[in-house]
Amino acid sequence: QKDKERKSRLSLFLTKSGSHENVSPHKKTNTTPSNISPEAAFQWSDSFEELLKHSDGVETFSQFLKTEFSEENIDFWLACEEYKTIDSETKLLSKAKYIYTVFIESEAPKEV
């Protein structure tokens, strides 16, 4: 019964979502029909970390969050993940200010 419910939710998730090549929160592309197999999505249901490792998984999840009016959550996560990869102290400071201004401060446009 639990597997049947999970498959039903995944089906809804895939129906509501599209797939994109680019998962950057700064670059928006047009939604295209999902090319994700139900089997792949089913595997993601066992591990959220696994979903986040795949650009199609992140983009599908982003599209789903948009339908739930909460895409700022994945945008925040992506910004933080990008922050972790920055080597330049100047760029780190700039990115930290961006994250704070866009996601954290009171009345931020994408406040989380």
TIVO-2410 file (N, C-alpha, C; in nm, 3 decimals):
# residues 112
REC num residu      c1      c2      c3 atome chaine
REC   1      Q   0.083  -0.119   0.000     N      A
REC   1      Q   0.000   0.000   0.000    CA      A
REC   1      Q   0.088   0.126   0.000     C      A
REC   2      K   0.195   0.123   0.081     N      A
REC   2      K   0.284   0.238   0.089    CA      A
REC   2      K   0.352   0.265  -0.045     C      A
REC   3      D   0.398   0.159  -0.113     N      A
REC   3      D   0.459   0.176  -0.245    CA      A
REC   3      D   0.360   0.233  -0.346     C      A
REC   4      K   0.235   0.190  -0.337     N      A
REC   4      K   0.132   0.239  -0.428    CA      A
REC   4      K   0.109   0.388  -0.406     C      A
REC   5      E   0.106   0.432  -0.282     N      A
REC   5      E   0.089   0.574  -0.251    CA      A
REC   5      E   0.209   0.654  -0.302     C      A
REC   6      R   0.329   0.600  -0.283     N      A
REC   6      R   0.449   0.669  -0.327    CA      A
REC   6      R   0.450   0.683  -0.479     C      A
REC   7      K   0.413   0.577  -0.550     N      A
REC   7      K   0.407   0.585  -0.697    CA      A
REC   7      K   0.304   0.687  -0.742     C      A
REC   8      S   0.193   0.696  -0.672     N      A
REC   8      S   0.089   0.793  -0.706    CA      A
REC   8      S   0.141   0.935  -0.688     C      A
REC   9      R   0.210   0.959  -0.576     N      A
REC   9      R   0.266   1.092  -0.552    CA      A
REC   9      R   0.372   1.126  -0.655     C      A
REC  10      L   0.456   1.029  -0.690     N      A
REC  10      L   0.559   1.052  -0.791    CA      A
REC  10      L   0.497   1.082  -0.927     C      A
REC  11      S   0.392   1.015  -0.958     N      A
REC  11      S   0.322   1.041  -1.084    CA      A
REC  11      S   0.273   1.185  -1.088     C      A
REC  12      L   0.214   1.231  -0.979     N      A
REC  12      L   0.167   1.369  -0.970    CA      A
REC  12      L   0.284   1.464  -0.980     C      A
REC  13      F   0.392   1.433  -0.911     N      A
REC  13      F   0.513   1.514  -0.912    CA      A
REC  13      F   0.566   1.529  -1.054     C      A
REC  14      L   0.574   1.419  -1.128     N      A
REC  14      L   0.624   1.424  -1.265    CA      A
REC  14      L   0.528   1.492  -1.358     C      A
REC  15      T   0.399   1.479  -1.334     N      A
REC  15      T   0.300   1.543  -1.418    CA      A
REC  15      T   0.306   1.694  -1.403     C      A
REC  16      K   0.325   1.741  -1.280     N      A
REC  16      K   0.329   1.885  -1.254    CA      A
REC  16      K   0.461   1.947  -1.297     C      A
REC  17      S   0.565   1.867  -1.313     N      A
REC  17      S   0.699   1.918  -1.332    CA      A
REC  17      S   0.748   1.903  -1.475     C      A
REC  18      G   0.850   1.984  -1.507     N      A
REC  18      G   0.915   1.972  -1.636    CA      A
REC  18      G   1.062   1.944  -1.613     C      A
REC  19      S   1.137   1.933  -1.721     N      A
REC  19      S   1.280   1.908  -1.710    CA      A
REC  19      S   1.355   2.018  -1.783     C      A
REC  20      H   1.464   2.066  -1.725     N      A
REC  20      H   1.547   2.169  -1.787    CA      A
REC  20      H   1.691   2.122  -1.787     C      A
REC  21      E   1.769   2.182  -1.876     N      A
REC  21      E   1.910   2.150  -1.879    CA      A
REC  21      E   1.986   2.226  -1.772     C      A
REC  22      N   1.943   2.347  -1.741     N      A
REC  22      N   2.016   2.434  -1.649    CA      A
REC  22      N   1.937   2.450  -1.521     C      A
REC  23      V   2.001   2.426  -1.406     N      A
REC  23      V   1.930   2.439  -1.279    CA      A
REC  23      V   1.973   2.563  -1.203     C      A
REC  24      S   2.043   2.654  -1.266     N      A
REC  24      S   2.086   2.775  -1.199    CA      A
REC  24      S   1.965   2.858  -1.158     C      A
REC  25      P   1.966   2.914  -1.036     N      A
REC  25      P   1.855   2.998  -0.995    CA      A
REC  25      P   1.853   3.131  -1.069     C      A
REC  26      H   1.963   3.164  -1.141     N      A
REC  26      H   1.972   3.291  -1.210    CA      A
REC  26      H   1.925   3.284  -1.355     C      A
REC  27      K   1.928   3.167  -1.414     N      A
REC  27      K   1.892   3.152  -1.554    CA      A
REC  27      K   1.765   3.070  -1.565     C      A
REC  28      K   1.664   3.129  -1.621     N      A
REC  28      K   1.537   3.060  -1.638    CA      A
REC  28      K   1.524   3.014  -1.783     C      A
REC  29      T   1.475   2.893  -1.800     N      A
REC  29      T   1.452   2.840  -1.934    CA      A
REC  29      T   1.306   2.798  -1.944     C      A
REC  30      N   1.263   2.772  -2.064     N      A
REC  30      N   1.124   2.730  -2.084    CA      A
REC  30      N   1.102   2.589  -2.036     C      A
REC  31      T   0.983   2.563  -1.984     N      A
REC  31      T   0.949   2.430  -1.937    CA      A
REC  31      T   0.930   2.338  -2.057     C      A
REC  32      T   0.985   2.217  -2.048     N      A
REC  32      T   0.966   2.117  -2.151    CA      A
REC  32      T   0.907   1.994  -2.086     C      A
REC  33      P   0.844   1.908  -2.162     N      A
REC  33      P   0.787   1.787  -2.103    CA      A
REC  33      P   0.895   1.705  -2.033     C      A
REC  34      S   0.855   1.634  -1.930     N      A
REC  34      S   0.949   1.554  -1.851    CA      A
REC  34      S   1.002   1.436  -1.931     C      A
REC  35      N   1.134   1.419  -1.926     N      A
REC  35      N   1.200   1.304  -1.988    CA      A
REC  35      N   1.247   1.207  -1.881     C      A
REC  36      I   1.200   1.226  -1.760     N      A
REC  36      I   1.244   1.145  -1.647    CA      A
REC  36      I   1.156   1.021  -1.638     C      A
REC  37      S   1.222   0.908  -1.631     N      A
REC  37      S   1.146   0.783  -1.622    CA      A
REC  37      S   1.086   0.770  -1.482     C      A
REC  38      P   0.971   0.707  -1.471     N      A
REC  38      P   0.913   0.683  -1.339    CA      A
REC  38      P   1.008   0.603  -1.249     C      A
REC  39      E   1.089   0.515  -1.309     N      A
REC  39      E   1.184   0.436  -1.231    CA      A
REC  39      E   1.288   0.527  -1.165     C      A
REC  40      A   1.339   0.625  -1.240     N      A
REC  40      A   1.437   0.718  -1.183    CA      A
REC  40      A   1.374   0.798  -1.071     C      A
REC  41      A   1.254   0.847  -1.095     N      A
REC  41      A   1.184   0.924  -0.992    CA      A
REC  41      A   1.157   0.838  -0.869     C      A
REC  42      F   1.125   0.714  -0.890     N      A
REC  42      F   1.100   0.623  -0.778    CA      A
REC  42      F   1.226   0.606  -0.694     C      A
REC  43      Q   1.342   0.599  -0.759     N      A
REC  43      Q   1.469   0.590  -0.686    CA      A
REC  43      Q   1.493   0.716  -0.603     C      A
REC  44      W   1.457   0.831  -0.661     N      A
REC  44      W   1.473   0.957  -0.588    CA      A
REC  44      W   1.385   0.961  -0.464     C      A
REC  45      S   1.273   0.890  -0.468     N      A
REC  45      S   1.183   0.892  -0.352    CA      A
REC  45      S   1.246   0.823  -0.232     C      A
REC  46      D   1.346   0.739  -0.255     N      A
REC  46      D   1.416   0.673  -0.146    CA      A
REC  46      D   1.527   0.760  -0.087     C      A
REC  47      S   1.573   0.859  -0.164     N      A
REC  47      S   1.684   0.942  -0.117    CA      A
REC  47      S   1.674   1.082  -0.177     C      A
REC  48      F   1.643   1.178  -0.093     N      A
REC  48      F   1.638   1.317  -0.139    CA      A
REC  48      F   1.777   1.362  -0.184     C      A
REC  49      E   1.881   1.313  -0.116     N      A
REC  49      E   2.018   1.347  -0.154    CA      A
REC  49      E   2.046   1.302  -0.297     C      A
REC  50      E   1.994   1.186  -0.333     N      A
REC  50      E   2.013   1.132  -0.469    CA      A
REC  50      E   1.945   1.223  -0.571     C      A
REC  51      L   1.827   1.271  -0.540     N      A
REC  51      L   1.755   1.364  -0.629    CA      A
REC  51      L   1.839   1.489  -0.650     C      A
REC  52      L   1.896   1.541  -0.542     N      A
REC  52      L   1.972   1.666  -0.550    CA      A
REC  52      L   2.103   1.651  -0.625     C      A
REC  53      K   2.150   1.530  -0.648     N      A
REC  53      K   2.273   1.506  -0.723    CA      A
REC  53      K   2.250   1.514  -0.874     C      A
REC  54      H   2.126   1.509  -0.919     N      A
REC  54      H   2.094   1.507  -1.062    CA      A
REC  54      H   2.027   1.637  -1.104     C      A
REC  55      S   2.077   1.699  -1.209     N      A
REC  55      S   2.020   1.826  -1.254    CA      A
REC  55      S   1.873   1.812  -1.291     C      A
REC  56      D   1.835   1.699  -1.352     N      A
REC  56      D   1.693   1.678  -1.384    CA      A
REC  56      D   1.610   1.667  -1.257     C      A
REC  57      G   1.665   1.604  -1.154     N      A
REC  57      G   1.594   1.592  -1.027    CA      A
REC  57      G   1.576   1.727  -0.962     C      A
REC  58      V   1.681   1.808  -0.959     N      A
REC  58      V   1.672   1.942  -0.899    CA      A
REC  58      V   1.573   2.027  -0.976     C      A
REC  59      E   1.580   2.021  -1.108     N      A
REC  59      E   1.489   2.104  -1.188    CA      A
REC  59      E   1.345   2.059  -1.173     C      A
REC  60      T   1.322   1.929  -1.170     N      A
REC  60      T   1.187   1.877  -1.152    CA      A
REC  60      T   1.134   1.919  -1.015     C      A
REC  61      F   1.217   1.906  -0.913     N      A
REC  61      F   1.177   1.947  -0.779    CA      A
REC  61      F   1.150   2.098  -0.776     C      A
REC  62      S   1.232   2.177  -0.845     N      A
REC  62      S   1.211   2.322  -0.852    CA      A
REC  62      S   1.076   2.355  -0.915     C      A
REC  63      Q   1.046   2.286  -1.023     N      A
REC  63      Q   0.916   2.309  -1.089    CA      A
REC  63      Q   0.801   2.271  -0.997     C      A
REC  64      F   0.816   2.163  -0.924     N      A
REC  64      F   0.713   2.122  -0.828    CA      A
REC  64      F   0.696   2.229  -0.720     C      A
REC  65      L   0.808   2.280  -0.668     N      A
REC  65      L   0.799   2.383  -0.564    CA      A
REC  65      L   0.730   2.509  -0.615     C      A
REC  66      K   0.749   2.541  -0.742     N      A
REC  66      K   0.680   2.656  -0.800    CA      A
REC  66      K   0.529   2.635  -0.796     C      A
REC  67      T   0.484   2.512  -0.818     N      A
REC  67      T   0.340   2.487  -0.813    CA      A
REC  67      T   0.288   2.499  -0.671     C      A
REC  68      E   0.378   2.485  -0.573     N      A
REC  68      E   0.342   2.496  -0.432    CA      A
REC  68      E   0.376   2.634  -0.376     C      A
REC  69      F   0.419   2.725  -0.463     N      A
REC  69      F   0.457   2.862  -0.425    CA      A
REC  69      F   0.567   2.863  -0.319     C      A
REC  70      S   0.666   2.776  -0.334     N      A
REC  70      S   0.777   2.773  -0.239    CA      A
REC  70      S   0.911   2.747  -0.307     C      A
REC  71      E   0.928   2.795  -0.430     N      A
REC  71      E   1.052   2.772  -0.502    CA      A
REC  71      E   1.171   2.844  -0.439     C      A
REC  72      E   1.146   2.941  -0.352     N      A
REC  72      E   1.257   3.009  -0.287    CA      A
REC  72      E   1.343   2.913  -0.204     C      A
REC  73      N   1.284   2.803  -0.160     N      A
REC  73      N   1.360   2.706  -0.080    CA      A
REC  73      N   1.471   2.640  -0.161     C      A
REC  74      I   1.443   2.595  -0.279     N      A
REC  74      I   1.545   2.531  -0.362    CA      A
REC  74      I   1.642   2.637  -0.415     C      A
REC  75      D   1.592   2.757  -0.445     N      A
REC  75      D   1.680   2.865  -0.489    CA      A
REC  75      D   1.782   2.898  -0.380     C      A
REC  76      F   1.737   2.901  -0.255     N      A
REC  76      F   1.826   2.927  -0.142    CA      A
REC  76      F   1.930   2.815  -0.130     C      A
REC  77      W   1.885   2.692  -0.140     N      A
REC  77      W   1.977   2.579  -0.131    CA      A
REC  77      W   2.082   2.585  -0.242     C      A
REC  78      L   2.038   2.613  -0.365     N      A
REC  78      L   2.131   2.622  -0.478    CA      A
REC  78      L   2.232   2.735  -0.456     C      A
REC  79      A   2.187   2.848  -0.405     N      A
REC  79      A   2.277   2.960  -0.378    CA      A
REC  79      A   2.381   2.921  -0.272     C      A
REC  80      C   2.337   2.850  -0.169     N      A
REC  80      C   2.429   2.804  -0.064    CA      A
REC  80      C   2.529   2.702  -0.119     C      A
REC  81      E   2.482   2.612  -0.204     N      A
REC  81      E   2.572   2.514  -0.265    CA      A
REC  81      E   2.675   2.583  -0.353     C      A
REC  82      E   2.633   2.684  -0.426     N      A
REC  82      E   2.727   2.760  -0.509    CA      A
REC  82      E   2.829   2.831  -0.420     C      A
REC  83      Y   2.782   2.887  -0.309     N      A
REC  83      Y   2.869   2.956  -0.214    CA      A
REC  83      Y   2.982   2.864  -0.167     C      A
REC  84      K   2.950   2.739  -0.142     N      A
REC  84      K   3.050   2.642  -0.093    CA      A
REC  84      K   3.164   2.619  -0.193     C      A
REC  85      T   3.141   2.649  -0.320     N      A
REC  85      T   3.241   2.622  -0.423    CA      A
REC  85      T   3.330   2.742  -0.454     C      A
REC  86      I   3.302   2.856  -0.394     N      A
REC  86      I   3.375   2.979  -0.426    CA      A
REC  86      I   3.507   2.983  -0.350     C      A
REC  87      D   3.615   3.014  -0.422     N      A
REC  87      D   3.748   3.020  -0.362    CA      A
REC  87      D   3.790   3.164  -0.327     C      A
REC  88      S   3.745   3.259  -0.404     N      A
REC  88      S   3.785   3.398  -0.386    CA      A
REC  88      S   3.713   3.462  -0.267     C      A
REC  89      E   3.791   3.524  -0.178     N      A
REC  89      E   3.732   3.588  -0.061    CA      A
REC  89      E   3.637   3.702  -0.102     C      A
REC  90      T   3.673   3.774  -0.205     N      A
REC  90      T   3.588   3.883  -0.254    CA      A
REC  90      T   3.455   3.829  -0.306     C      A
REC  91      K   3.462   3.720  -0.383     N      A
REC  91      K   3.340   3.659  -0.437    CA      A
REC  91      K   3.256   3.597  -0.325     C      A
REC  92      L   3.323   3.541  -0.223     N      A
REC  92      L   3.250   3.485  -0.108    CA      A
REC  92      L   3.169   3.595  -0.038     C      A
REC  93      L   3.232   3.708  -0.016     N      A
REC  93      L   3.164   3.819   0.050    CA      A
REC  93      L   3.046   3.867  -0.034     C      A
REC  94      S   3.068   3.878  -0.164     N      A
REC  94      S   2.961   3.922  -0.254    CA      A
REC  94      S   2.844   3.823  -0.253     C      A
REC  95      K   2.875   3.695  -0.260     N      A
REC  95      K   2.771   3.592  -0.260    CA      A
REC  95      K   2.698   3.588  -0.126     C      A
REC  96      A   2.771   3.605  -0.017     N      A
REC  96      A   2.709   3.607   0.116    CA      A
REC  96      A   2.611   3.724   0.126     C      A
REC  97      K   2.650   3.839   0.076     N      A
REC  97      K   2.560   3.956   0.078    CA      A
REC  97      K   2.436   3.928  -0.007     C      A
REC  98      Y   2.458   3.867  -0.123     N      A
REC  98      Y   2.345   3.832  -0.211    CA      A
REC  98      Y   2.249   3.738  -0.139     C      A
REC  99      I   2.302   3.632  -0.078     N      A
REC  99      I   2.218   3.534  -0.008    CA      A
REC  99      I   2.140   3.603   0.103     C      A
REC 100      Y   2.209   3.688   0.179     N      A
REC 100      Y   2.142   3.757   0.289    CA      A
REC 100      Y   2.031   3.849   0.237     C      A
REC 101      T   2.063   3.929   0.136     N      A
REC 101      T   1.968   4.026   0.082    CA      A
REC 101      T   1.847   3.959   0.017     C      A
REC 102      V   1.871   3.853  -0.058     N      A
REC 102      V   1.763   3.789  -0.134    CA      A
REC 102      V   1.682   3.690  -0.050     C      A
REC 103      F   1.746   3.621   0.045     N      A
REC 103      F   1.678   3.512   0.114    CA      A
REC 103      F   1.657   3.530   0.264     C      A
REC 104      I   1.742   3.606   0.331     N      A
REC 104      I   1.742   3.601   0.477    CA      A
REC 104      I   1.686   3.726   0.545     C      A
REC 105      E   1.725   3.843   0.498     N      A
REC 105      E   1.682   3.962   0.570    CA      A
REC 105      E   1.530   3.977   0.568     C      A
REC 106      S   1.479   4.048   0.666     N      A
REC 106      S   1.335   4.070   0.676    CA      A
REC 106      S   1.283   4.137   0.549     C      A
REC 107      E   1.174   4.086   0.498     N      A
REC 107      E   1.112   4.137   0.375    CA      A
REC 107      E   1.196   4.112   0.250     C      A
REC 108      A   1.286   4.015   0.255     N      A
REC 108      A   1.366   3.978   0.138    CA      A
REC 108      A   1.272   3.929   0.028     C      A
REC 109      P   1.308   3.948  -0.099     N      A
REC 109      P   1.219   3.907  -0.208    CA      A
REC 109      P   1.188   3.757  -0.210     C      A
REC 110      K   1.282   3.675  -0.164     N      A
REC 110      K   1.261   3.530  -0.159    CA      A
REC 110      K   1.286   3.480  -0.018     C      A
REC 111      E   1.234   3.549   0.078     N      A
REC 111      E   1.261   3.517   0.219    CA      A
REC 111      E   1.226   3.372   0.252     C      A
REC 112      V   1.322   3.305   0.319     N      A
REC 112      V   1.299   3.168   0.361    CA      A
REC 112      V   1.280   3.162   0.513     C      A
***
